[in-house]
Amino acid sequence: MPIPDPFSYYGRFDSMDFDCTLCKNFLSPLNWPDVNKDLRCNYHNISLDFELRSNCYMDGQWFCKHFEPANDASKWKALTEFETVKNELDETTIYRGGNGKFLFEHKI
């Protein structure tokens, strides 16, 4: 069953201000665009190249059940919204915001 999208999309360019790049487990490429497809998740020990568009920039805002903020997130509205669905998220799935309907899923 699809998981309802809890995010309010209040951020810059109507983003949810929440994604893998803000997680302590995200290994960023040395340069953007990520033409070498170096971005990785250290928690899952996988490449995150599926998160990239053909221009090698991120395609949407992705996250998983094990998201842990890399910085102080005490004021992040999106983190509070994430906590409302965290227990429903699958261990082997990476999610992308669905613009207010349902989260998109990518099995790993």
N, C-alpha and C positions, 0 to 999 in steps of 0.2 A: 504494500500500500504506500502511495506517495506520502512524503513528509511535508506538511505545510511549511511554507517559507515564513519564518518569524521576523524577518528583518524589515525595518521601516524605510530604508533607502534615503537616509537624510544627509548622507555625506556628499562630498564633491562630485559633481556630475551625476547626482542621484545614485551614488554607490552606497553600499552597506557599510563601508569602512571596516571591513573584516575579511581577511583572507590569509592564505598560506604565507605570504611574504611577511606577515606580522607575527608569525609563530617562531618560537625559539628553535624548533626542529627544521626550519627552512634553511637550505643551503643555497644562497643566491649565486647567480653567475657573476663572473668578474665584470662583465659589461652587458648593457642592454642596447639593442635587442640581443637576445640569447641565441645567436646563430649556431653555437656549438651544442645547444640544448643541455646545458650543464646544471640547471636547477634541479634540486633533489629534496626529498624528505628524509631526514636522518632518522626519524621515528620508525617509518615503514621501510626504510632503506630501499627506496625506489626513485627512479627518475620521474620528474613531474612534467616531462615534455608534452604530455597530452593536454596540459594547461595552456599551451602556446598556440597562437594563431599562425597562419602561414608567414606573417611578417616577423615572427619570433618574439612578439610581446604577449603578455598574458591575455587570455580569452576569458573574461569574467573573473569572478571572485570565488576562489576555491578554498575548502577547509575540510578537516576530518574531525571525527569524534575526539581525537587526542590533541586538539589545538591547545597550545600553551603560549600565552603572550610573551613575546621577547622583551617587552618593556612594560612599565607600569600601566596597567589597563583598568585601574580602579574607576576611571570616569568614562569608559567606553560603553556607550549605550548598546552597541552591537554585541558586546560580550554578554551583557545581561540577556539580550534576545537569544543568543546562542544557547545559553544555559537552559532556556525553556524547552529545547528540543534535543539537547545533548544525549540524554538517556535513550532516546528513540533511534539514534544513529547507529548504523552498522559498523562493526570493527574493520571490515574489508572494503569500505566504500569511501571515495572522496566525493564531496558534495560541492555544488556550485549554486549560488543564489539564483532564484527563479523569478525575480522581479515581482514578488508579492503573491505568487500562486503556490507552486510546489518547488522544492529543491530538486535540481538536476542531479543525477547520480552517475558515478563512474566507478565500476568495480575494479579492484586492484588484486 
